[in-house]
Every structure is written in C-alpha cells, then in structure tokens.
Amino acid sequence: MSAPSARIVIIKAQPIELCQLLKFSGLAATGGEAKHLISEGQVLLNGIVETQKRKKVMGGDKVTFGGETIIAQVD
C-alpha cells in the first residue's frame, strides 16, 4: 500500500510554530487541540515524533498527523 501524497500548505513567513501550522492547515480544529496533539506525541515533524508545541517549522518541512502529511512552503 502506498502512502498518500502530501498536501502543500503555503505560509507567508518562516519560521512558523508547529501548533500554529496544525491549526492553519486544518489538521487541528483549534490551537488548543493542536497543542494537545503535539504534547501527546501524535505529530511527526520530518518523520520524527515532535512534542515541542512551539517548535519552529521552516519551508520544506513535512508535518504528519492522522495519516495526512503536509509540506510547508513559503509564498
């Protein structure tokens, strides 16, 4: 079974905090939900579990949660 393709999410400036990116991209409904998901170890940043809510995400970074992957791209 092949992995689903990643979705590009355009950000205006980098870095962006991981919790903000989850909310902005729609992977989390609220900022609070995003912080909870991250602290519970449910979010991968570039394939590695990330538990820092304010971890800085740069253009080209891949974020995975719930079987969906997004790639941050700077506009």
N, C-alpha and C positions, 0 to 999 in steps of 0.2 A: 504494500500500500504506500503510495507516495504522499509526502507531506503537502498540505495545501500551500498555495503561493502566498507570499507576503503582500500586504497592502501598504502602499506608500502613504505616509502622513506628512503633510507639509507644515513645517514650523517656521515662524518668522525670524526667530533669533535663536542662537545656541549659546550656551547650553540651556536646556530646559530640565526642570526637575522631573524625575520619573513619575511621581504621583500626579503632577500636572499633565504629563503626556498621556497617562492612562485615562484621565478624565476627558481631556481634549479629543482624544481619538475615539472615545466611546467604548473603550474596553471596560471602563468602570462608569457607573451612573453618576457618582458624586466623588468629590475629593476625599471624603471620609471613607467611602468604600475602597477607593484606590489605596489609601494608606493602610487599611486593614489587610487587603490582599497582599500587599508588599510585605508587611510585617509578619504575615503568616507563611511567607516563603512560597507563594503561589505564582510569582512573576519571575520570568527569566530575562536577563539582560545579556545579549550576545551569547545565549546558550548556558548561562550560569545563573543559579538562583541568586536573586538580589533582595536583601532585606532592608536596605537603606532607603527610606521614603524620599529623601531629598537628593538621592544620587543624581549626578549630572549626566544627562543624555545628550550626545552630540549627533550631528548629521551622519547618517550611515549606520548608526546603532540599531540593533534589532531587539524588539521587546516582544515577548511571547506570554500570553495568558489565555487559559481556557481553549487551547487548541488553535488560537488565532495569533498570527505574527504580523507585527507592523514594523516598518522601517522609517525612522525619522529622516526627513530630507529638508534641508534649508532652502527657503524660497529666496 
